[in-house]
Amino acid sequence: MARAESTRHSPLIWLVFLVIVIDLVGFGLVIPLLPFMAPNLGGDANDVAFIMITYALGAALVAPLWGSLSDRVGRRQALVLALLCSCVAYLITALADTLIQVYVGRAVSGLAAGSLPIATALMADLSPPERRAKAMGLVGTAFGLGLIAGPVLGGLLTGDSQSFALPFYTAAVMSIVAAGFAQFLLPAQMAKPSGYRREIGAAATPVSVLAPARNKLLLSQYVTHTCSVSAIIYLFPLWVADRFSWGPQDVGYFFGIVGVAMITLQGGLLAALTRAFGHLNVLRVGSVTFALSLLTVALADTISWMPAMILVAFSGATVCLPLLNAIASEVVEANHRGRMMGMTASASSIGRIIGPLYAAALLSVWGFGTAWLGSAAMVLFVVLWSFTAARQFTRLKLS
């Protein structure tokens, strides 16, 4: 039965995947630009952090609302609206010629950040429980493709120019294209797989999104995981510019390589690894790899091959998120899944607020070595959880 459901929904899953890729290529365009755009308009390293936080704060406030909206009016309608709002946000930033306009553009972009949690909920709707981790891996693969094409394209469109408008205009066009695909190719009503109800132990019991303590603890892992990821996204361009004289194109190429690693791990290896070793063991290895890589950089941040360790760190982080998403999609009923994925997006956004502030504070007082060490410390919360409280999720059908 599960195989028949998977086959029936497979074309829709790949169509959602395509929409996510197009959207995230646009999102990835701006990743290597903001650390250079702010100083070009009179800002400093603190402004880079605050611009990142502005986006994350907007997303933290409204991501659960986007998820709830998709539960009520349908995934397609909510997804199209989120994509069109993102287009408007990119246009505001493209037209910015002062630092405050950049802040406004990123704030609007954060408020419009509903496409990924909605699409993630949709992926969960369209996949039976035993294939849920693979479906979450496809979301990560889409993110990886966005990280490959987006930053590289952003760096190429910027080149040696002092203007950053063209990449943002391009991102706006990508959002419109993604919205068009969603509106005209996705069906208005999405049927849920018959096997969406999960069993924990001998019986399946409905749970609310936030009431169980385990759900709150699960959401906290999104905060700590994303806090560290956002800290290194903030630190990395500043670090390589200072230590190794890298520019926007170099940073763009690096994130392109990160995207290749994400696709390799989440697109194919993750499903095989979870089948062979179990999702919890893979989560443990990923989080430990993430922490140890950052610790290595903290202890040897001037050595020329240290950027490669950041690639290893991103690879470890890449393994963690799909498995967290697979767990989150299973601990609530399907009619609350949009809200749950909105809550995970909100929790991640809180991490994106804390991460740059945390890293900026450590960097300003003690330098890069301590900032990397602090980022590694945040990952230890995920490591500890994966070896303790997360054991209760081994009964979920995730692998």
Buried (B, 14 or more C-beta within 10 A) or exposed (E): EBEEBBEEBEEBBEBBBBBBBBBBBBBBBBBBBBBBBBEEBEBEBBBBBBBBBBBBBBBBBBBBBBBBBBBEEBBBBBBBBBBBBBBBBBBBBBEBEEBEBBBBBBBBBBBBBBBBBBBBBBBBBBBBBBBBBBBBBBBBBBBBBBBBBBBBBBBBBBEEEEEBBBBBBBBBBBBBBBBBBBBEBBEEEBEBBEBBEBEBEEEEEEBEBBEEEBBEBBBBBBBBBBBBBBBBBBBBBBBBBBBEEBBBBBBBBBBBBBBBBBBBBBBEBBBEBBEEEBBBBBBBBBBBBBBBBBBBBBEEBEEEEBBBBBBBBBBBBBBBBBBBBBBBBBBBBBEBBBBBBBBBBBBBBBBBBBBBBBBBBBBEEEEBBBBBBBBBBBBBBBBBBBBEBBEBBEEBBBB
